[in-house]
Amino acid sequence: MPEEAKYLDLPLEEVIGDRFGRYSKYIIQDRALPDVRDGLKPVQRRILYAMHEERNTHDKPFRKSAKTVGTVIGNYHPHGDSSVYEALVRMSQTWKLRQELVEMHGNNGSVDGDPPAAMRYTEARLSGISSELLQDIDKDTVDFISNFDDTDHEPVVLPAKFPSLLVNGSTGISSGYATDIPPHNLKEVIDAVIYKMSHPEASTDQLMKKMPGPDFPTGGIIQGVDGIKKAYETGKGKVVVRGLAKVEPLRGGKEQIVITELPYEINKANLVKKMDELRLDRKVEGISEVRDETDRTGLQIVVELKKDTDSKGVLNYLYKNTDLQITYHFNMVAISNKTPKVMTLHEILDAYISHQKEVVERQSKHDLKKAEDRAHIVEGLIYAISILDEVIATIRASKNKQNAKERLIEAYDFTERQAEAIVMLQLYRLTNTDITDLETEADRLKEIIAELKAILADENKLLDVIKQDLKRVQKTYKSDRRTQIESEIEDIKINLEVIVPPEDVIFSITNEGYIKRTSIRSFNASKIEDVQMKDNDRLNHLFEINTTNTLLLFTNKGNFLYIPVHELPDIKWKDMGQHIANIIPIERDENIIQAIPIREFNEEQYVLSISRNGMIKKTKLSDYKVQRYSRAITGMKLKGSDEVVNVQLTNGHNEIFLASNTGYGLWFHESEVSAVGQKAAGVKSMSLKEGEYIVNGEVFDDLSYPSLFIITNRGACKRMSISEFEQGTRARRGLVMLRELKRNPHRIVGFYIAKDDATIRLFTEDQQVKTVMPIEFKQSDRYSNGSFVVDTDEHGPVIETTIEPNGNKYFEEE
């Protein structure tokens, strides 16, 4: 055979696909997923069977775990000892299984996630209920296959006299499949199985009257009956599981939260650590101490609260932000007919009932054959004893045992098996008492045979046998439900004052986007100009605000950033702030143009956005309240290179004034703009010609008559009364605000509603800064070009203007 013929030239995809397919099938069928019939994975089944074979049962003394692990590895499961021991330990953990399958002496781990002691230290034996999984396995009730080295046989499935898959649940991950089946109450599951046997077409609602939902070994509270029903009907669903907590009073007007039950599979130590971290990091106010008081009497976590703390609010915060409340996802995948399948409750129950029918049928056939064999022999013995003298004479005249059997068969028509029983008969059995016993046994065997034949002939009787077995298991091992079920999922509302101590702070943001909050103490101990900034940076917004408020920061790109004030970095006034992009990512050329603090997201307030290209949009403030705010959120849909020039908070009855760069001003009432959704584009605000754009838009109270203040590129400032204008309608060109010059005309670069205490900054082309106060300018008419305040021949044109922040409290005192 040539050398190259040893190798196959195959496509990589084909080889990988084939090998991975085989591997996946092995993992799915023979390692990670449970069989729907007995609810066990192969390693669990092998452990239980090995302990059963070794007579390591609940009525015998404990045996070293290492011996069991060695037997399992040597005879049935050729894998690592750790995987076998871990499976053995898990079956003994009362906080993982609703009905423990293995009893263990020694350290078998804890709900804190502590590892168990090494297998050389612990001792184990089967629990009482495990005997029900293995009962009658020696009666040909299940198929056996050769073990991995063909030296022994192992069961394909266990007889399982109770529905273990639902009672103990299962969890596992394989390639392409995962399973999460929660544990249930034994009594309820058996009631559901019996009901399903009597009513094959039972609805989910009917079954849930018998078995309302999971029953976790750790107790707790399940919320969401609809989620349970969906899971039972589809195999997938989710419910909320929360720990059991109550508020207890203490001396001195204090209270404490006492937690006595946790959600399923939650690590207690990690939960306590997380709660204490919340206290240390001041994420939640009012917690003075977190203690784990768990002892041999039971689980107990105590969260001690400070005086006058909202205990319900703290508890809700713990539910929302720790594993004291979790979402449990049903994913009921099991192996059915050698195939992984997402199974409904009906399918799981039907599969179990079908398995039990087969088990009881095979058991009945085995018992019938055994009873018939025994009846045949008893019949021969009774006949032999009735002709005892002839039988003895025949045996005595025989040469040996074989000859005696042949002569008995020939002389008296005994069968081979009857003749064998006769020649093996012991002399003491020849008493009158024994003849009576044989006759009684024969009668009893007739009854047994008739009963077994009836079971095999009538499915209803077969089902009755299954029901009797189930009721016996139920009566022996039933226990009270531990988990409470509540129909609705509670909507957790957290009072912000629970999380954040109310405190007035100073908020500031610079032109470059550096943001911070500062304590009033730090701010008052310094001068405004002491703030550290980069060269050429400046303060854009500065005001007093409370930590319980929310900030809405609006950008020129039409986005807004939602920031609870307490989440802002707390930085001293003299230190540089943190860049906004480190808190919420924004684009490199995106700038903050407006900061609006919100105390409450009132339905009667509106956010008004004005764009450079003549669009305006009004949206209810309540639409800007969001749950997720880790990124910039669209606040106004913009077209092309359009930008937002201003955003204002209104009450729905304000006046709006827009100014274009060419000197036109348009005044109209806010009612001209209808409210639209948060992400909409808005409507046309002002009619613009080519090359024109809106410099700014301002809003003012419809009862006030404010002054308007404009700044031009030529360094001129002008103050006008609103009475110089007539109120018009939206989407018009407006009225002139400047006298048009043929040569070097004025172009507006800044427009503001002039307040008495306002200071305006003018920035020239060569970075010179000029400050002016609108109140110092006399009012002019619409046709003047104002007063020059900047020498543009020396410093270049004015290119930008801003209002200087003064640190006033934003909200008026109530």
C-alpha positions in Angstrom: 0.0 0.0 0.0 1.6 3.3 -1.0 2.3 5.9 1.7 0.0 8.6 0.4 -3.0 6.2 0.4 -3.0 6.3 4.2 -4.2 9.9 4.1 -7.6 11.3 3.0 -7.8 14.6 1.2 -10.9 16.1 2.7 -12.3 19.7 3.0 -11.6 21.3 6.4 -15.3 22.3 6.8 -16.4 18.7 6.3 -13.9 17.3 8.8 -14.6 19.9 11.4 -18.3 19.7 10.9 -18.3 15.9 11.2 -16.0 15.8 14.3 -17.8 18.7 16.1 -21.2 17.2 15.3 -20.1 13.9 16.9 -18.7 15.7 19.9 -21.8 17.8 20.3 -24.1 14.8 20.1 -22.0 13.1 22.8 -22.0 16.1 25.1 -25.8 16.6 24.6 -26.8 13.0 25.1 -24.2 11.7 27.5 -23.1 14.5 29.7 -25.0 17.8 30.1 -28.7 17.2 29.7 -31.1 15.1 31.8 -33.3 12.3 30.5 -37.0 13.3 30.7 -37.9 9.9 32.2 -35.8 9.8 35.3 -34.6 13.4 35.4 -30.9 12.4 35.7 -27.8 13.1 33.8 -25.5 10.1 33.0 -23.1 10.8 35.8 -25.9 11.1 38.4 -27.5 7.9 37.2 -24.2 6.1 37.4 -23.5 7.3 40.9 -26.9 6.2 42.2 -26.6 2.9 40.4 -23.1 2.2 41.7 -24.1 3.0 45.3 -27.2 0.8 44.9 -25.0 -2.1 43.6 -22.6 -1.6 46.4 -25.5 -1.8 48.9 -24.5 1.8 50.0 -28.2 2.5 50.9 -30.0 4.6 53.4 -30.5 1.6 55.8 -26.8 0.8 55.9 -23.9 2.7 57.5 -22.2 5.6 55.7 -19.2 4.8 53.4 -16.3 7.0 52.3 -17.1 9.1 49.3 -13.8 8.3 47.7 -14.8 4.6 47.5 -18.0 5.5 45.7 -16.2 7.8 43.3 -13.6 5.1 42.6 -16.3 2.5 41.8 -18.1 5.0 39.5 -15.0 5.8 37.6 -13.7 2.2 37.5 -17.0 0.6 36.4 -19.2 3.2 34.6 -17.9 6.7 34.1 -14.3 7.0 32.7 -13.9 10.7 33.5 -12.1 12.8 36.1 -12.7 12.1 39.8 -13.6 15.8 40.4 -16.5 15.8 38.0 -17.9 12.6 39.7 -17.4 13.9 43.2 -18.9 17.3 42.4 -22.0 15.6 41.0 -22.1 13.4 44.2 -21.9 16.5 46.4 -24.5 18.4 44.5 -27.0 15.5 45.0 -26.5 15.9 48.8 -26.9 19.7 49.0 -30.3 20.5 50.5 -30.2 24.1 49.1 -29.8 22.8 45.5 -32.2 19.8 45.4 -35.8 19.8 46.7 -35.4 16.1 47.6 -31.8 15.2 48.3 -30.7 12.0 46.6 -27.5 11.4 48.6 -26.9 11.8 52.4 -23.5 13.0 53.3 -21.5 13.2 56.5 -18.9 16.0 56.6 -18.5 19.3 54.8 -20.5 19.2 51.6 -20.2 22.9 50.8 -22.5 25.7 51.8 -24.9 28.3 50.5 -22.0 30.7 50.7 -20.3 28.9 47.9 -17.7 27.2 50.2 -16.1 24.2 48.6 -16.8 20.7 50.1 -14.2 18.8 51.9 -12.0 16.4 49.9 -13.7 13.1 49.1 -11.3 11.2 51.4 -12.9 13.1 54.4 -16.6 12.8 53.6 -18.9 9.9 53.8 -22.0 9.2 51.8 -25.0 6.9 51.2 -28.2 6.9 49.2 -31.1 8.8 50.7 -34.4 7.1 51.3 -36.1 8.6 48.3 -33.2 7.4 46.0 -34.4 3.9 46.6 -37.6 4.9 44.9 -35.6 5.9 41.8 -33.9 2.4 41.8 -36.8 0.3 43.0 -37.3 -2.9 41.0 -34.3 -2.2 38.7 -33.5 -5.9 39.1 -36.9 -6.9 37.6 -36.0 -6.2 34.0 -37.9 -2.8 34.2 -35.3 -0.9 32.2 -32.8 -1.7 29.5 -29.1 -2.3 30.3 -26.1 -1.6 28.1 -22.5 -2.7 28.3 -20.3 -0.3 30.3 -17.3 1.5 28.6 -15.0 -1.5 28.7 -17.6 -4.3 28.3 -16.9 -5.8 31.7 -20.2 -4.9 33.3 -23.7 -3.5 32.5 -25.3 -0.3 33.4 -29.0 1.0 33.1 -29.9 3.3 30.3 -32.5 4.9 32.6 -33.7 4.3 36.1 -37.3 3.0 36.9 -37.9 6.3 38.8 -41.0 5.7 40.9 -41.4 9.5 41.3 -41.0 12.3 38.7 -37.5 13.4 39.6 -37.0 15.8 36.7 -39.7 18.2 38.0 -39.1 17.5 41.7 -35.4 18.3 41.7 -35.2 20.3 38.5 -32.0 20.4 36.4 -29.4 22.9 35.1 -26.8 22.3 32.4 -25.0 23.7 29.5 -24.0 21.7 26.4 -23.0 22.6 22.9 -26.0 24.3 21.3 -28.3 23.6 24.2 -28.8 24.7 27.8 -31.4 23.7 30.3 -32.9 25.3 33.4 -35.8 23.4 35.0 -36.7 24.6 38.5 -37.4 22.2 41.4 -41.0 21.6 42.5 -42.9 20.2 45.5 -43.0 16.4 45.5 -46.7 16.2 46.7 -47.8 18.7 44.1 -46.0 17.1 41.2 -47.4 13.7 42.1 -50.9 15.2 42.3 -50.4 16.7 38.8 -49.1 13.4 37.4 -52.1 11.5 38.9 -54.5 14.1 37.5 -52.9 14.0 34.1 -53.3 10.2 34.1 -57.0 10.5 34.8 -57.4 13.5 32.5 -55.0 13.2 29.5 -56.5 16.3 27.9 -56.1 18.5 31.0 -55.4 22.2 30.5 -52.4 24.0 31.9 -54.8 25.9 34.3 -56.2 22.6 35.6 -52.7 21.2 36.2 -51.6 24.4 37.9 -54.4 24.0 40.4 -52.5 20.8 41.5 -49.0 22.2 40.9 -49.1 26.0 41.0 -45.4 26.5 40.3 -41.8 25.8 41.3 -41.0 25.2 44.9 -37.4 26.1 45.6 -35.5 24.4 48.4 -34.3 27.9 49.6 -37.9 29.2 49.8 -38.4 32.8 48.7 -41.2 34.4 46.8 -42.1 33.8 43.1 -43.9 36.7 41.3 -45.6 36.3 38.0 -48.1 33.5 37.5 -48.3 34.4 33.8 -44.6 33.6 33.5 -45.1 30.2 35.1 -48.0 29.4 32.8 -46.1 30.5 29.7 -43.2 28.3 30.7 -45.5 25.3 31.3 -47.1 25.8 27.9 -44.0 26.6 25.8 -41.0 25.3 27.8 -39.7 28.9 28.1 -40.7 31.7 30.4 -39.5 33.9 33.2 -40.6 34.8 36.7 -39.2 37.1 39.4 -37.8 35.4 42.5 -37.1 37.4 45.6 -35.9 36.6 49.0 -38.2 36.7 52.1 -37.6 39.9 54.0 -39.4 41.7 56.8 -38.9 45.0 58.6 -38.5 44.8 62.4 -38.5 47.7 64.8 -35.6 48.3 67.1 -35.1 50.5 70.2 -34.7 54.3 69.6 -37.0 54.5 66.7 -34.7 52.5 64.4 -35.6 49.6 62.2 -33.9 46.6 60.6 -34.5 44.5 57.6 -34.3 40.7 58.4 -33.8 38.4 55.4 -34.5 34.7 56.1 -34.8 33.2 52.7 -32.9 33.8 49.4 -33.6 33.3 45.8 -32.6 29.9 44.4 -28.9 29.4 43.7 -27.8 32.8 45.1 -24.5 32.9 46.9 -25.3 34.3 50.4 -21.7 35.6 51.1 -21.6 37.5 47.8 -25.0 39.0 48.5 -24.0 40.2 52.0 -20.7 41.6 50.5 -22.7 43.5 47.8 -25.1 44.9 50.3 -22.2 46.1 52.5 -20.4 47.6 49.4 -23.6 49.6 48.7 -23.3 51.0 52.3 -19.6 51.8 52.0 -19.9 53.4 48.6 -23.0 55.4 49.8 -25.0 54.1 46.9 -27.9 53.8 49.3 -28.4 56.0 52.3 -29.7 54.9 55.7 -27.9 51.5 56.2 -25.7 51.5 59.3 -24.6 47.9 59.3 -25.1 44.6 57.3 -24.6 41.4 59.3 -24.8 37.7 58.5 -26.4 36.1 61.5 -26.9 32.7 59.9 -26.3 29.8 62.4 -27.5 26.2 62.8 -31.0 27.4 63.5 -31.4 28.9 60.0 -30.4 31.6 57.5 -30.6 35.2 58.6 -29.1 38.4 57.2 -29.8 41.6 59.1 -29.6 45.0 57.5 -29.7 47.6 60.3 -30.9 51.0 59.4 -30.2 54.5 60.7 -32.9 56.4 62.5 -35.8 57.8 60.4 -34.8 55.8 57.3 -37.4 54.8 54.8 -37.1 51.0 55.4 -39.5 50.1 52.5 -37.4 52.3 50.2 -34.1 50.7 51.2 -35.6 47.2 50.8 -36.9 48.1 47.3 -33.4 49.4 46.4 -31.9 46.1 47.6 -34.5 44.1 45.5 -33.6 46.2 42.4 -29.8 46.4 42.8 -28.7 43.1 44.4 -29.5 39.4 44.0 -32.1 39.7 46.7 -34.4 39.7 43.7 -33.6 37.8 40.5 -35.3 36.9 37.3 -35.4 33.1 36.9 -35.6 31.9 33.3 -37.3 28.6 32.5 -35.7 26.7 29.7 -37.1 23.2 30.0 -34.8 21.2 27.7 -34.4 17.4 28.3 -33.5 14.3 26.3 -36.6 12.7 24.9 -36.3 9.7 22.6 -32.5 10.3 22.4 -33.0 13.9 21.2 -32.7 17.2 23.1 -36.1 19.0 23.1 -37.7 22.1 24.7 -40.5 20.4 26.5 -43.8 21.7 27.9 -45.2 20.6 31.2 -47.7 18.4 29.4 -44.9 16.7 27.4 -42.8 16.1 30.5 -45.7 14.6 32.4 -46.7 12.5 29.4 -43.1 11.2 29.0 -43.0 10.3 32.6 -46.3 8.5 32.5 -45.3 6.7 29.4 -42.0 5.6 31.1 -44.0 4.4 34.2 -46.3 2.4 32.0 -43.4 0.6 30.4 -41.7 0.1 33.8 -44.8 -1.4 35.4 -45.6 -3.5 32.3 -42.1 -5.0 32.3 -42.1 -5.4 36.1 -45.5 -7.2 35.9 -44.3 -9.5 33.1 -41.2 -10.3 35.2 -43.2 -11.0 38.3 -45.7 -13.0 36.3 -43.0 -15.2 34.8 -41.5 -15.6 38.3 -44.9 -16.4 39.8 -45.8 -18.9 37.1 -42.4 -20.6 37.4 -42.9 -20.9 41.2 -46.5 -22.1 40.8 -45.3 -24.8 38.4 -42.7 -26.0 41.0 -45.1 -25.8 43.9 -47.6 -27.8 41.9 -44.9 -30.5 41.4 -43.9 -30.5 45.0 -47.5 -30.9 46.2 -48.0 -33.9 43.8 -44.7 -35.4 44.9 -45.6 -35.2 48.5 -49.0 -36.8 47.8 -47.1 -39.8 46.3 -44.2 -39.5 48.6 -43.5 -43.3 49.2 -43.3 -44.0 45.4 -41.1 -40.9 44.8 -38.7 -41.9 47.6 -38.6 -45.5 46.3 -37.8 -44.2 42.8 -35.0 -41.9 44.0 -33.5 -44.6 46.2 -33.4 -47.0 43.3 -31.6 -44.4 41.1 -27.9 -44.4 40.4 -27.3 -40.7 40.8 -29.1 -37.3 40.8 -29.5 -37.1 37.0 -30.8 -40.7 36.9 -33.3 -39.9 39.7 -34.6 -36.9 37.7 -34.9 -39.0 34.5 -36.8 -41.8 36.3 -39.2 -39.3 38.0 -40.0 -37.6 34.7 -40.6 -40.9 33.0 -42.6 -42.5 35.8 -44.8 -39.5 37.0 -44.7 -37.0 34.1 -42.8 -34.3 36.2 -41.2 -31.6 34.2 -37.4 -31.0 34.3 -37.8 -28.1 36.7 -40.2 -30.0 38.9 -37.9 -33.1 39.0 -35.0 -30.8 39.9 -37.0 -29.2 42.8 -38.0 -32.7 44.1 -34.6 -34.2 44.2 -33.3 -31.0 45.9 -36.1 -31.2 48.5 -34.8 -31.2 52.1 -36.2 -33.9 54.4 -37.6 -31.4 56.9 -40.0 -30.2 54.2 -41.8 -33.5 54.3 -43.9 -32.5 57.3 -47.6 -32.0 57.3 -47.0 -28.3 58.1 -45.0 -27.8 54.9 -47.7 -29.4 52.8 -50.2 -26.9 54.2 -47.7 -24.1 53.5 -47.2 -25.3 49.9 -51.0 -25.4 49.3 -51.4 -21.9 50.8 -48.5 -20.7 48.6 -50.1 -22.2 45.6 -53.4 -20.4 46.2 -51.6 -17.2 46.8 -49.6 -17.6 43.6 -52.8 -18.2 41.6 -54.2 -14.9 42.9 -50.9 -13.1 42.1 -50.9 -14.6 38.6 -54.5 -13.6 38.0 -53.8 -10.1 39.3 -50.7 -9.6 37.1 -52.5 -10.9 34.0 -55.3 -8.5 34.7 -52.8 -5.6 35.0 -51.2 -6.6 31.7 -54.6 -6.9 30.0 -56.2 -3.7 31.2 -54.5 -0.3 31.0 -56.7 1.2 33.7 -55.4 -1.4 36.2 -51.9 -0.7 35.0 -52.5 3.0 35.7 -53.9 2.2 39.1 -50.6 0.4 40.0 -48.7 3.5 39.0 -51.0 5.7 41.1 -50.6 3.5 44.1 -46.8 3.6 43.8 -46.9 7.4 43.5 -49.3 7.8 46.4 -47.0 5.6 48.6 -44.0 7.8 47.7 -46.0 10.9 48.3 -47.2 9.8 51.7 -43.7 8.8 52.8 -41.7 11.8 51.5 -44.1 14.7 51.2 -43.2 18.0 52.7 -44.8 21.5 53.0 -44.3 24.0 50.2 -41.4 26.4 50.9 -41.8 29.0 48.2 -44.7 31.5 48.1 -46.3 32.4 44.8 -47.7 35.8 44.1 -49.7 36.4 40.9 -48.3 39.8 39.9 -44.8 41.1 39.6 -44.4 44.1 41.9 -43.3 47.3 40.1 -40.4 48.4 42.3 -40.4 52.2 42.9 -37.4 53.6 44.7 -37.7 56.9 46.5 -34.6 58.8 45.3 -34.0 60.2 48.8 -33.3 56.6 49.9 -30.4 56.4 47.6 -29.2 60.0 47.8 -29.1 62.3 50.7 -30.8 65.6 49.6 -28.0 68.2 49.3 -27.7 71.5 47.5 -24.6 71.5 45.3 -23.0 73.7 42.6 -23.1 72.3 39.1 -20.7 73.6 36.5 -19.8 72.7 32.9 -17.2 74.4 30.7 -17.2 75.1 27.0 -14.8 72.2 26.4 -17.2 69.8 28.2 -15.6 69.5 31.7 -18.3 68.8 34.2 -18.6 68.4 38.0 -20.6 69.0 41.1 -19.1 70.9 44.0 -20.2 71.2 47.6 -21.5 74.7 48.5 -18.8 74.8 51.2 -16.0 74.3 48.7 -17.6 76.8 46.3 -18.0 79.5 49.0 -14.4 79.0 50.2 -13.2 80.0 46.7 -13.7 82.6 44.1 -15.4 81.8 40.8 -12.3 82.5 38.8 -10.3 80.0 41.0 -11.7 77.1 39.0 -9.1 75.1 37.2 -9.6 75.0 33.4 -7.6 74.4 30.3 -6.2 77.4 28.4 -9.0 79.2 26.4 -11.7 77.2 28.1 -14.5 79.0 30.0 -17.5 78.3 32.2 -20.7 77.9 30.2 -23.2 76.9 32.9 -23.0 77.3 36.7 -25.9 77.0 39.0 -27.1 75.7 42.4 -29.0 72.4 42.2 -30.0 69.5 44.5 -28.5 66.0 44.4 -32.1 64.5 44.0 -32.6 66.4 40.8 -31.8 65.3 37.2 -29.8 67.1 34.6 -30.7 67.1 30.9 -27.7 68.2 28.8 -28.5 69.0 25.2 -25.9 68.9 22.4 -25.6 70.7 19.1 -26.2 67.3 17.3 -29.8 67.0 18.6 -29.0 64.5 21.3 -29.5 64.8 25.1 -27.7 63.3 28.0 -29.7 62.2 31.0 -27.7 62.4 34.2 -29.0 62.1 37.8 -27.1 64.8 39.7 -25.9 62.5 42.4 -24.0 60.5 39.8 -22.0 63.5 38.7 -18.4 63.4 39.9 -18.0 65.3 43.3 -14.9 67.5 42.7 -13.6 70.5 44.6 -14.1 73.9 43.0 -10.4 74.5 42.5 -9.9 71.2 40.7 -10.6 70.4 37.1 -13.8 68.6 36.3 -14.3 65.3 34.5 -14.9 65.4 30.7 -18.5 64.6 29.8 -17.3 61.9 27.4 -15.9 59.9 30.4 -19.4 59.8 31.9 -21.5 59.4 28.7 -19.8 58.9 25.3 -20.4 61.7 22.8 -18.9 62.4 19.3 -15.7 64.4 19.1 -17.4 67.4 17.4 -20.4 67.3 19.7 -20.8 70.1 22.2 -23.1 70.8 25.1 -25.2 73.8 24.3 -27.7 73.8 27.1 -28.0 72.3 30.6 -31.5 72.1 32.2 -32.0 70.8 35.7 -35.2 68.9 36.3 -36.9 68.5 39.7 -39.9 66.5 38.4 -40.7 65.3 34.9 -43.9 67.3 34.8 -46.5 66.4 32.1 -47.4 70.1 31.8 -43.9 71.3 30.9 -42.3 71.1 27.4 -38.8 71.0 25.9 -38.5 73.4 23.0 -35.6 72.7 20.6 -34.6 75.3 17.9 -32.3 74.4 15.0 -29.9 76.5 12.9 -31.7 75.7 9.6 -35.1 76.9 10.8 -36.8 74.0 12.5 -38.5 74.0 15.9 -39.8 71.1 18.0 -41.9 70.9 21.2 -42.1 67.7 23.2 -43.5 66.9 26.6 -40.9 67.0 29.3 -42.1 63.6 30.6 -41.0 62.0 27.3 -37.4 62.8 28.3 -37.5 60.6 31.4 -35.6 57.5 30.6 -34.6 54.3 32.4 -31.4 53.6 30.5 -29.0 56.5 30.1 -25.5 55.1 29.5 -25.4 56.8 26.0 -26.5 59.9 24.3 -30.2 59.8 23.3 -31.9 61.4 20.3 -33.7 64.5 21.3 -34.4 66.1 17.9 -34.0 64.5 14.5 -31.8 66.7 12.3 -31.3 66.7 8.5 -28.0 67.1 6.8 -25.6 69.5 8.6 -28.3 71.1 10.7 -27.5 71.8 14.4 -29.5 72.7 17.4 -28.8 76.3 18.6 -30.9 76.4 21.7 -33.1 74.3 23.9 -35.6 75.9 26.4 -38.0 74.6 29.0 -41.5 76.0 28.6 -45.0 75.8 30.2 -46.9 75.5 26.9 -48.0 79.2 27.1 -44.8 81.0 26.4 -43.8 83.4 23.7 -41.0 82.6 21.2 -38.6 85.0 19.5 -36.2 83.9 16.8 -33.3 86.0 15.3 -31.6 85.3 12.0 -28.0 86.2 11.1 -29.2 88.7 8.5 -31.1 90.8 11.1 -34.6 89.5 11.0 -36.6 88.8 14.1 -39.8 86.7 14.3 -42.2 86.6 17.3 -45.0 84.1 17.7 -46.8 82.2 20.4 -45.8 78.7 21.6 -49.3 77.4 20.7 -48.2 77.7 17.0 -46.0 74.6 17.7 -47.8 71.3 18.4 -46.2 68.8 20.7 -44.6 65.8 19.0 -42.5 62.7 20.0 -39.1 62.9 21.6 -37.2 61.7 18.4 -39.3 63.7 15.9 -37.8 66.4 13.5 -40.3 69.2 14.4 -41.7 71.9 12.1 -40.5 75.0 10.2 -39.9 77.9 12.6 -38.8 80.7 10.4 -38.6 81.4 6.6 -34.9 81.6 5.6 -33.2 82.5 2.4 -30.1 80.9 1.1 -27.1 81.7 3.3 -29.4 82.7 6.2 -29.6 80.8 9.5 -31.0 81.2 13.0 -28.5 82.6 15.5 -30.7 81.9 18.5 -34.2 81.5 19.7 -35.5 82.6 23.2 -38.7 82.1 25.1 -40.3 84.5 27.6 -43.5 84.8 29.6 -46.5 85.9 27.7 -47.3 88.5 30.4 -43.8 90.2 30.4 -42.4 92.7 28.0 -38.7 91.9 27.9 -35.9 93.7 26.2 -34.1 92.1 23.3 -30.3 92.3 23.0 -28.3 91.7 19.9 -24.6 91.7 19.1 -23.3 92.0 15.5 -20.1 90.8 13.9 -18.9 94.4 13.6 -18.8 94.7 17.4 -22.1 96.6 17.8 -24.6 96.0 20.6 -28.3 97.0 20.7 -31.1 96.7 23.2 -34.7 96.9 22.0 -38.2 96.6 23.6 -40.4 93.8 22.4 -43.0 96.4 21.8 -41.0 97.4 18.7 -42.3 94.2 17.1 -45.7 92.8 16.2 -46.6 89.2 17.1 -46.8 87.1 14.0 -47.1 83.4 13.1 -44.7 80.6 12.7 -42.7 80.0 9.4 -42.7 83.7 8.4 -39.6 85.9 7.6 -40.1 88.3 10.5 -39.3 92.0 10.8 -35.9 93.7 10.4 -33.9 94.4 13.5 -31.0 96.2 11.9 -30.6 99.0 9.3 -29.3 97.3 6.1 -26.0 98.7 4.8 -24.9 98.2 1.2 -21.2 98.1 2.2 -20.1 95.9 5.1 -23.5 95.1 6.6 -24.0 94.1 10.2 -24.6 90.4 10.8 -26.1 89.2 14.1 -23.8 86.8 16.0 -25.6 86.9 19.3 -29.2 87.3 20.5 -30.6 87.2 24.0 -33.6 88.2 26.1 -31.9 90.8 28.3 -32.2 90.3 32.0 -31.2 93.0 34.5 -28.3 90.9 36.0 -27.1 89.4 32.7 -23.5 89.8 31.5 -22.7 89.0 27.9 -19.2 87.9 26.7 -18.1 88.8 23.2 -15.2 86.8 21.6 -13.3 88.3 18.7 -11.3 86.6 16.0 -8.0 87.2 17.8 -9.4 85.6 21.1 -10.0 89.0 22.8 -12.9 88.9 25.3 -15.2 91.9 25.9 -18.0 91.8 28.5 -21.1 94.0 28.4 -24.2 94.3 30.5 -27.4 94.8 28.4 -28.9 96.9 31.2 -26.3 99.7 30.5 -27.5 100.2 26.9 -30.4 102.5 26.1 -33.3 101.1 24.1 -33.1 101.7 20.4 -35.6 101.3 17.6 -35.6 98.5 15.0 -33.8 100.5 12.3 -30.6 101.4 14.2 -27.4 99.4 14.2 -26.6 100.0 17.9 -23.4 101.1 19.6 -20.0 99.9 18.9 -18.2 98.2 21.8 -15.4 96.4 20.0 -12.7 97.8 17.6 -13.0 95.2 14.9 -10.2 96.9 12.8 -7.8 96.0 15.6 -9.2 92.7 17.0 -11.1 91.3 14.1 -14.9 90.6 13.9 -16.9 89.2 16.8 -17.3 85.5 16.1 -19.1 84.2 19.2 -21.1 85.4 22.3 -22.2 83.7 25.5 -24.0 84.7 28.7 -21.6 84.6 31.7 -22.9 82.2 34.4 -23.3 83.7 37.9 -24.0 80.6 40.1 -27.5 81.6 41.0 -29.9 78.9 42.3 -31.7 77.6 39.3 -35.1 76.9 40.9 -37.0 79.7 42.7 -37.6 79.2 46.4 -41.0 77.6 47.1 
